[in-house]
């Protein structure tokens, strides 16, 4: 005897992609003439979130149970053994005020009706498994350097010259030499300017030195004369 009309009654279908939460709805309808307790269990409790996972259904009423599959890497070759079980039993009117967990703990197993359902995973036809890697595109031939075509002159074939690392090094060395030559010329010009300024200063200072010497000589001579006279 069934107490609940369960839909779906064989399989719970979860349609991907599975890189996000996927929800399947289980409908329970009380088709008995009494209040019915129900409980939903699974063989993979860490992979699913069930709301509500237990409750009481009034006569003729329907409850929708949302079963949420948590994100995971889907492998179509992996065997799926996930199952759900819906347990139901008549609620004894004398236990109407008893917590539901205690009702289940004290229930007679012969009064409990079990209904098992298997889980099915399905991907949309236009989706690929999450763990299937997209093949890398082949590298473009244009990425590799092209060889220059030989040139024919007077029935003789010449290959175009290619710059070598040595040529690049010589060019760089020449540039540095030119920069050093320019810097050397600037330094010589600067030294010449400084030398000219120094000569001008010395020429200006010479008269001053001569006047001071004459003054010292006059002072000494005057002192000697004064000494002999006195």
ABEGO torsion letter per residue (X at the ends): XBABBBOBAABBBBBOBAABBBBBBBBBBBABABBBBBBBBBABAAABBBOBABEBBBBGBBBBBBBBBBBBBBBAABBBABBBBBBBBBBBAAAAABBAAAAAAABBAAABBBBBBBBBBBBBAABBBAABBBBBBBBBAAABBBBBBBBBBGGBBBBBBBBBAAAAAAAAAAAAAAAAAAAAAAAAAAAAAAAAAAAAAAAAAAAAAAAAAAAAAAAAAAAAAAAAAX
